[in-house]
Amino acid sequence: MTAPASTEATGRRTARVVGVLFLVATAAGGLSVAVTEPVLSAGDLLADMSAHKTQVLLGALLVLVMGVAVVGVSVAAYPVLRRRSQALALGYVASRTVEAMLYALGAISLMSLVVLSEQYVAAPAPDATTFGAMGEVLVSVREWGAAVVLDTAVFPVGALILYSLLYQARLVPRWLSAWGLVGAVLYLAGGVLLALDLTEASSAPLVLSNVPLAVNELVLAVWLIAKGFSAPAGAPQPLTDDALARD
């Protein structure tokens, strides 16, 4: 009976790691928005950013932390998810890796804005039009590359993969994974509307379309930390050639 107890403990540890990383990613993302958005929405973007560069750089660092955490989620969950479908499990790792790359792009844009703002303030007679245009380009890179592309082609697709695997393998209660699937579809729909310029990032419909999945991820994280993956699908088992063939 030692082996089953050991594998069960391993499964619980894996679930806790995944849950904690979900919380870390959510907290880092939320804090990043809280510290950077007031600066980015300022009237004189470059002057205000130069005055609050530490705040902006902290926001960029938090974005990078979020990127590392989301990749960690997929890597930690992979041994469990692959027993249902190795191809989809790899797809989930790939989607979260691309997501992290887009977060890195957003962080680099913020850092570049800080450098540009310092040059703007230090210039004896700065050309407001030129500097402003450069700033707008960097903001657009962040908004389109790390937001629109992320919301339409990466994050919701990864969520659909994850929750479909959780649903099929019954790794968590089906109401929880079904909730995640619905939330992912709503999130994707909102991202498409944003990409087509049919709504704004701060509009109520878009925010409401993102809420179900955001809340679901928090509930999923708490569930995994408290309950772990459901048995027997969540119990670690060796991946045999026959299992691979079935996948």
C-alpha positions as a LaTeX table, in Angstrom:
\begin{tabular}{lrrr}
\hline
Residue & $x$ (\AA) & $y$ (\AA) & $z$ (\AA) \\
\hline
Met1 & 0.00 & 0.00 & 0.00 \\
Thr2 & 3.05 & 2.25 & 0.12 \\
Ala3 & 3.11 & 2.98 & $-3.62$ \\
Pro4 & $-0.53$ & 4.16 & $-3.89$ \\
Ala5 & $-0.06$ & 6.40 & $-0.86$ \\
Ser6 & 3.11 & 7.82 & $-2.38$ \\
Thr7 & 1.50 & 8.51 & $-5.76$ \\
Glu8 & $-1.52$ & 10.10 & $-4.09$ \\
Ala9 & 0.78 & 12.40 & $-2.13$ \\
Thr10 & 2.62 & 13.31 & $-5.33$ \\
Gly11 & $-0.68$ & 14.12 & $-7.04$ \\
Arg12 & $-1.71$ & 16.37 & $-4.15$ \\
Arg13 & 1.62 & 18.18 & $-4.26$ \\
Thr14 & 1.27 & 18.71 & $-8.01$ \\
Ala15 & $-2.23$ & 20.11 & $-7.59$ \\
Arg16 & $-1.05$ & 22.49 & $-4.85$ \\
Val17 & 1.81 & 23.73 & $-7.02$ \\
Val18 & $-0.56$ & 24.37 & $-9.93$ \\
Gly19 & $-3.03$ & 26.15 & $-7.64$ \\
Val20 & $-0.38$ & 28.35 & $-6.05$ \\
Leu21 & 1.07 & 29.29 & $-9.44$ \\
Phe22 & $-2.41$ & 30.27 & $-10.65$ \\
Leu23 & $-2.72$ & 32.58 & $-7.64$ \\
Val24 & 0.76 & 34.03 & $-8.19$ \\
Ala25 & $-0.01$ & 34.76 & $-11.85$ \\
Thr26 & $-3.35$ & 36.39 & $-10.96$ \\
Ala27 & $-1.86$ & 38.49 & $-8.16$ \\
Ala28 & 1.11 & 39.62 & $-10.26$ \\
Gly29 & $-1.12$ & 40.55 & $-13.19$ \\
Gly30 & $-3.57$ & 42.46 & $-11.02$ \\
Leu31 & $-0.83$ & 44.37 & $-9.19$ \\
Ser32 & 0.86 & 45.22 & $-12.48$ \\
Val33 & $-2.33$ & 46.80 & $-13.82$ \\
Ala34 & $-2.84$ & 48.66 & $-10.54$ \\
Val35 & 0.61 & 50.29 & $-10.60$ \\
Thr36 & 0.96 & 51.00 & $-14.33$ \\
Glu37 & $-2.50$ & 52.04 & $-15.57$ \\
Pro38 & $-2.62$ & 55.33 & $-13.60$ \\
Val39 & 0.65 & 56.36 & $-15.27$ \\
Leu40 & $-0.31$ & 55.14 & $-18.75$ \\
Ser41 & $-3.61$ & 57.02 & $-18.62$ \\
Ala42 & $-1.94$ & 60.31 & $-17.63$ \\
Gly43 & $-2.41$ & 63.35 & $-19.83$ \\
Asp44 & 1.32 & 63.91 & $-20.43$ \\
Leu45 & 2.41 & 60.27 & $-20.71$ \\
Leu46 & 6.17 & 60.73 & $-21.09$ \\
Ala47 & 6.57 & 63.41 & $-18.42$ \\
Asp48 & 4.45 & 61.48 & $-15.95$ \\
Met49 & 6.22 & 58.22 & $-16.72$ \\
Ser50 & 9.62 & 59.79 & $-16.09$ \\
Ala51 & 8.39 & 60.99 & $-12.71$ \\
His52 & 7.09 & 57.51 & $-11.83$ \\
Lys53 & 9.65 & 55.29 & $-13.55$ \\
Thr54 & 10.18 & 53.07 & $-10.49$ \\
Gln55 & 6.44 & 52.40 & $-10.40$ \\
Val56 & 6.38 & 51.53 & $-14.10$ \\
Leu57 & 9.46 & 49.29 & $-13.86$ \\
Leu58 & 7.84 & 47.48 & $-10.93$ \\
Gly59 & 4.79 & 46.92 & $-13.12$ \\
Ala60 & 7.00 & 45.49 & $-15.88$ \\
Leu61 & 8.69 & 43.17 & $-13.37$ \\
Leu62 & 5.30 & 41.94 & $-12.17$ \\
Val63 & 4.32 & 41.19 & $-15.77$ \\
Leu64 & 7.44 & 39.05 & $-16.11$ \\
Val65 & 6.59 & 37.25 & $-12.86$ \\
Met66 & 3.14 & 36.54 & $-14.28$ \\
Gly67 & 4.72 & 35.12 & $-17.43$ \\
Val68 & 6.96 & 32.78 & $-15.48$ \\
Ala69 & 4.01 & 31.68 & $-13.34$ \\
Val70 & 1.72 & 30.82 & $-16.27$ \\
Val71 & 4.44 & 28.70 & $-17.89$ \\
Gly72 & 4.96 & 27.05 & $-14.52$ \\
Val73 & 1.26 & 26.18 & $-14.37$ \\
Ser74 & 1.42 & 24.32 & $-17.68$ \\
Val75 & 4.70 & 22.55 & $-16.89$ \\
Ala76 & 3.53 & 21.46 & $-13.44$ \\
Ala77 & 0.16 & 20.23 & $-14.80$ \\
Tyr78 & 1.66 & 18.47 & $-17.83$ \\
Pro79 & 2.37 & 15.08 & $-16.15$ \\
Val80 & $-1.29$ & 14.89 & $-15.10$ \\
Leu81 & $-2.85$ & 16.28 & $-18.28$ \\
Arg82 & $-0.81$ & 14.12 & $-20.66$ \\
Arg83 & $-2.49$ & 10.96 & $-19.40$ \\
Arg84 & $-5.67$ & 12.16 & $-21.09$ \\
Ser85 & $-4.00$ & 13.50 & $-24.24$ \\
Gln86 & $-0.31$ & 14.09 & $-24.63$ \\
Ala87 & $-0.88$ & 16.21 & $-27.76$ \\
Leu88 & $-3.32$ & 18.55 & $-25.99$ \\
Ala89 & $-1.12$ & 18.68 & $-22.90$ \\
Leu90 & 1.79 & 19.78 & $-25.09$ \\
Gly91 & $-0.53$ & 22.27 & $-26.77$ \\
Tyr92 & $-1.35$ & 23.73 & $-23.37$ \\
Val93 & 2.35 & 24.13 & $-22.54$ \\
Ala94 & 2.90 & 25.77 & $-25.94$ \\
Ser95 & $-0.01$ & 28.19 & $-25.54$ \\
Arg96 & 1.15 & 29.30 & $-22.10$ \\
Thr97 & 4.71 & 29.69 & $-23.38$ \\
Val98 & 3.50 & 31.97 & $-26.18$ \\
Glu99 & 1.41 & 33.81 & $-23.59$ \\
Ala100 & 4.54 & 34.39 & $-21.50$ \\
Met101 & 6.37 & 35.68 & $-24.57$ \\
Leu102 & 3.59 & 38.21 & $-25.15$ \\
Tyr103 & 3.83 & 39.28 & $-21.51$ \\
Ala104 & 7.56 & 39.75 & $-22.02$ \\
Leu105 & 6.79 & 41.89 & $-25.06$ \\
Gly106 & 4.50 & 44.04 & $-22.95$ \\
Ala107 & 7.15 & 44.36 & $-20.23$ \\
Ile108 & 9.78 & 45.37 & $-22.79$ \\
Ser109 & 7.40 & 48.00 & $-24.14$ \\
Leu110 & 6.98 & 49.46 & $-20.65$ \\
Met111 & 10.74 & 49.51 & $-20.09$ \\
Ser112 & 11.27 & 51.16 & $-23.46$ \\
Leu113 & 8.70 & 53.80 & $-22.57$ \\
Val114 & 10.67 & 54.59 & $-19.41$ \\
Val115 & 13.86 & 55.08 & $-21.44$ \\
Leu116 & 12.00 & 57.25 & $-23.96$ \\
Ser117 & 10.49 & 59.34 & $-21.17$ \\
Glu118 & 13.91 & 59.97 & $-19.64$ \\
Gln119 & 15.25 & 61.14 & $-23.02$ \\
Tyr120 & 12.19 & 63.34 & $-23.45$ \\
Val121 & 12.68 & 65.05 & $-20.10$ \\
Ala122 & 16.46 & 65.38 & $-20.52$ \\
Ala123 & 16.28 & 66.89 & $-24.03$ \\
Pro124 & 16.91 & 70.68 & $-24.05$ \\
Ala125 & 14.10 & 71.30 & $-26.53$ \\
Pro126 & 12.23 & 68.03 & $-27.06$ \\
Asp127 & 10.12 & 67.61 & $-30.16$ \\
Ala128 & 6.81 & 66.76 & $-28.53$ \\
Thr129 & 5.34 & 65.46 & $-31.77$ \\
Thr130 & 8.20 & 63.03 & $-32.46$ \\
Phe131 & 8.51 & 61.79 & $-28.89$ \\
Gly132 & 4.75 & 61.52 & $-28.59$ \\
Ala133 & 4.51 & 59.44 & $-31.76$ \\
Met134 & 7.25 & 57.10 & $-30.53$ \\
Gly135 & 5.44 & 56.75 & $-27.22$ \\
Glu136 & 2.17 & 55.94 & $-28.96$ \\
Val137 & 3.90 & 53.22 & $-30.99$ \\
Leu138 & 5.29 & 51.58 & $-27.85$ \\
Val139 & 1.90 & 51.77 & $-26.16$ \\
Ser140 & 0.30 & 50.24 & $-29.26$ \\
Val141 & 2.80 & 47.38 & $-29.24$ \\
Arg142 & 1.79 & 46.63 & $-25.67$ \\
Glu143 & $-1.93$ & 46.97 & $-26.31$ \\
Trp144 & $-2.12$ & 45.08 & $-29.60$ \\
Gly145 & 0.65 & 42.56 & $-29.17$ \\
Ala146 & 0.28 & 41.79 & $-25.49$ \\
Ala147 & $-3.45$ & 42.37 & $-25.18$ \\
Val148 & $-5.45$ & 41.91 & $-28.38$ \\
Val149 & $-3.40$ & 39.00 & $-29.75$ \\
Leu150 & $-3.27$ & 37.50 & $-26.28$ \\
Asp151 & $-7.03$ & 37.79 & $-25.76$ \\
Thr152 & $-8.03$ & 36.41 & $-29.15$ \\
Ala153 & $-5.46$ & 33.80 & $-30.13$ \\
Val154 & $-3.55$ & 32.64 & $-27.07$ \\
Phe155 & $-5.02$ & 32.91 & $-23.58$ \\
Pro156 & $-8.59$ & 31.71 & $-24.28$ \\
Val157 & $-7.31$ & 28.93 & $-26.54$ \\
Gly158 & $-5.05$ & 27.71 & $-23.74$ \\
Ala159 & $-7.98$ & 27.88 & $-21.34$ \\
Leu160 & $-10.15$ & 25.84 & $-23.72$ \\
Ile161 & $-7.44$ & 23.17 & $-23.90$ \\
Leu162 & $-7.02$ & 23.06 & $-20.13$ \\
Tyr163 & $-10.71$ & 22.90 & $-19.24$ \\
Ser164 & $-11.53$ & 20.39 & $-21.95$ \\
Leu165 & $-8.86$ & 18.08 & $-20.51$ \\
Leu166 & $-10.09$ & 18.67 & $-16.97$ \\
Tyr167 & $-13.67$ & 17.99 & $-18.08$ \\
Gln168 & $-12.91$ & 14.82 & $-20.04$ \\
Ala169 & $-10.64$ & 13.31 & $-17.41$ \\
Arg170 & $-12.83$ & 14.47 & $-14.47$ \\
Leu171 & $-9.75$ & 15.86 & $-12.75$ \\
Val172 & $-11.98$ & 18.43 & $-11.03$ \\
Pro173 & $-15.77$ & 18.54 & $-10.61$ \\
Arg174 & $-17.41$ & 18.86 & $-14.00$ \\
Trp175 & $-19.36$ & 21.96 & $-12.99$ \\
Leu176 & $-16.02$ & 23.69 & $-12.39$ \\
Ser177 & $-14.47$ & 22.68 & $-15.72$ \\
Ala178 & $-17.73$ & 23.42 & $-17.60$ \\
Trp179 & $-17.74$ & 26.88 & $-16.03$ \\
Gly180 & $-14.17$ & 27.33 & $-17.28$ \\
Leu181 & $-15.13$ & 26.30 & $-20.81$ \\
Val182 & $-18.01$ & 28.79 & $-20.93$ \\
Gly183 & $-15.76$ & 31.48 & $-19.49$ \\
Ala184 & $-13.09$ & 30.78 & $-22.10$ \\
Val185 & $-15.63$ & 31.12 & $-24.94$ \\
Leu186 & $-16.89$ & 34.43 & $-23.52$ \\
Tyr187 & $-13.33$ & 35.66 & $-23.10$ \\
Leu188 & $-12.54$ & 34.71 & $-26.70$ \\
Ala189 & $-15.65$ & 36.50 & $-27.96$ \\
Gly190 & $-14.64$ & 39.66 & $-26.10$ \\
Gly191 & $-11.13$ & 39.45 & $-27.53$ \\
Val192 & $-12.49$ & 39.16 & $-31.08$ \\
Leu193 & $-14.66$ & 42.24 & $-30.57$ \\
Leu194 & $-11.63$ & 44.13 & $-29.27$ \\
Ala195 & $-9.46$ & 43.00 & $-32.20$ \\
Leu196 & $-12.10$ & 44.19 & $-34.67$ \\
Asp197 & $-12.26$ & 47.53 & $-32.86$ \\
Leu198 & $-15.94$ & 46.97 & $-32.07$ \\
Thr199 & $-15.42$ & 47.71 & $-28.39$ \\
Glu200 & $-12.90$ & 49.34 & $-26.07$ \\
Ala201 & $-10.69$ & 47.67 & $-23.48$ \\
Ser202 & $-12.46$ & 49.50 & $-20.65$ \\
Ser203 & $-16.01$ & 48.96 & $-21.95$ \\
Ala204 & $-18.49$ & 47.25 & $-19.66$ \\
Pro205 & $-19.36$ & 44.40 & $-22.10$ \\
Leu206 & $-15.69$ & 43.47 & $-22.50$ \\
Val207 & $-15.03$ & 43.57 & $-18.77$ \\
Leu208 & $-18.11$ & 41.44 & $-18.12$ \\
Ser209 & $-17.00$ & 38.91 & $-20.74$ \\
Asn210 & $-13.71$ & 38.47 & $-18.88$ \\
Val211 & $-15.15$ & 38.14 & $-15.38$ \\
Pro212 & $-16.45$ & 34.51 & $-15.52$ \\
Leu213 & $-13.07$ & 33.04 & $-16.50$ \\
Ala214 & $-11.15$ & 35.28 & $-14.09$ \\
Val215 & $-13.32$ & 34.20 & $-11.16$ \\
Asn216 & $-13.21$ & 30.59 & $-12.31$ \\
Glu217 & $-9.41$ & 30.53 & $-12.27$ \\
Leu218 & $-9.43$ & 31.75 & $-8.68$ \\
Val219 & $-11.94$ & 29.08 & $-7.68$ \\
Leu220 & $-9.94$ & 26.43 & $-9.55$ \\
Ala221 & $-6.74$ & 27.50 & $-7.79$ \\
Val222 & $-8.35$ & 27.30 & $-4.36$ \\
Trp223 & $-9.95$ & 23.96 & $-5.23$ \\
Leu224 & $-6.63$ & 22.44 & $-6.32$ \\
Ile225 & $-4.87$ & 23.66 & $-3.20$ \\
Ala226 & $-7.61$ & 22.40 & $-0.89$ \\
Lys227 & $-8.84$ & 19.26 & $-2.69$ \\
Gly228 & $-6.25$ & 18.33 & $-5.30$ \\
Phe229 & $-7.01$ & 16.49 & $-8.53$ \\
Ser230 & $-9.87$ & 14.02 & $-8.39$ \\
Ala231 & $-8.99$ & 10.33 & $-8.18$ \\
Pro232 & $-8.35$ & 8.15 & $-10.03$ \\
Ala233 & $-7.66$ & 10.44 & $-13.01$ \\
Gly234 & $-5.48$ & 12.73 & $-10.97$ \\
Ala235 & $-3.31$ & 10.00 & $-9.48$ \\
Pro236 & 0.11 & 9.88 & $-11.16$ \\
Gln237 & 0.61 & 6.76 & $-13.25$ \\
Pro238 & 3.40 & 5.76 & $-15.60$ \\
Leu239 & 2.80 & 6.70 & $-19.20$ \\
Thr240 & 3.01 & 3.42 & $-21.10$ \\
Asp241 & 3.32 & 2.80 & $-24.83$ \\
Asp242 & $-0.29$ & 1.54 & $-24.85$ \\
Ala243 & $-1.47$ & 4.75 & $-23.20$ \\
Leu244 & 0.40 & 6.84 & $-25.75$ \\
Ala245 & $-1.16$ & 4.80 & $-28.57$ \\
Arg246 & $-4.62$ & 5.44 & $-27.16$ \\
Asp247 & $-3.92$ & 9.20 & $-27.03$ \\
\hline
\end{tabular}
